[in-house]
Amino acid sequence: MRYTFMLLFTLLFFCSCGKKNDGITVNEIKNPATAQGQDAKKTDMPEITFEKTVHDFGKVIQGERLSYVFKFTNTGKSNLIIENANGSCNCTTTTPPKAPIKPGESGEITVLFDSKTKSGEVNSTVLVSANTYPTHTILRVTADVKIP
């Protein structure tokens, strides 16, 4: 019985190792719009194009609350959906659009930066997740926080 189980396990292992995945990637599984393959990524997908991805607040006094609006356009061929936009620390919060952005239309992501607990050079990121390829875009805000 023990040898039968080992033989069965070995056969299953070797049979499954040779199986092709037909070129499907993890991003295609997470994003059904890309399930048609590589050509679909280039022609049918939404594409998010930011005017700029880095903003420097410059020198700020500790305790200041600042905001910046990152502007973008959907330069792709289908509706752009921002799933979320998360700051790398609790000093950075965001307000992404909730409605889909049609091809050719623009939108904004407002980033709020609270310098209350920061000092010196600060570099904070915002990870934007959308139905694009690739699925993530990184926005960055920097500041030189001075203690009063």
Buried (B, 14 or more C-beta within 10 A) or exposed (E): EEEEEEEEEEEEEEEEEEEEEEEEBEBBEEBEBBEEEEEBBEEEBBBBEBEEBEBEBEEBEBEBEBEBEBEBBBEBBBBBBBEEBEBBBEBBBBEBBEEBBEBEEEBBBBBBBBBEEBEEEBEBBBBBBBBBBEBEBEBBBBBBBEEE
